[in-house]
Amino acid sequence: MPLDLIYEARSTSLRHGALPEFIQQVGSGAYPGLHRPGGEVLRVMGTQIGAPETDVMCVTAFKDIASWEASTAEYARSPLVESESVRLMKPVAERPLSQIPEEHRREFFGYRRFHIDPADLAEVVEMSENGVWPRIEQQDARILGLWRTIGAEYPQEVTLLTGYHSPSHWEATRVWTGRPDNISDEEWESSRRRRDRRAEITRSQRVHLMKNFEFGPSRD
């Protein structure tokens, strides 16, 4: 697992009416600043539920801070952009994988940002890896990654991206829908207990459902 990598989460609000052109440019690989020197694009996503549809996000991996800083020197901001912000993140769990298998591909993502006491980070990771994730992956969801935001802050922000086939698939993985037939009572109880504990130590959270956008290769 690439725990030494730096991930940039670039959140962009597009100008009104610019989304179709953004999708076209990203799909062709021509969107300004999409492919950056030393960076590898992980996902480009657009909001479906939880924010305006003009809110999009690109997650890019860099080998270290120096590589990320070098990539910003000639960053070309698209004229489609109304506003933009960047968060730098470090992986804290077994996901993201260094190479993501094609069978892990999903068309929608739950983009969850939650705040915790930094002292609880190890427990949040354990609750996720050994309780919540095995259960929802048995329901055919796939964890893309878990990160903490770089910097000194309190409470600490943690970001989770989970892939689903559709909005209804996301809904089917919620605990309130009940135990699926392919999950034993023991597995269900273990997941529920850890999920409840993670919720207990979470100070606040926000969740958006986002749609995967195809992105083309660099034209350089």
Summary of the structure (lengths in Angstrom):
residues: 220
radius of gyration: 17.7
end to end distance: 28.8
largest distance: 54.6
contacts: 667
relative contact order: 0.22
helix: 30%
strand: 35%
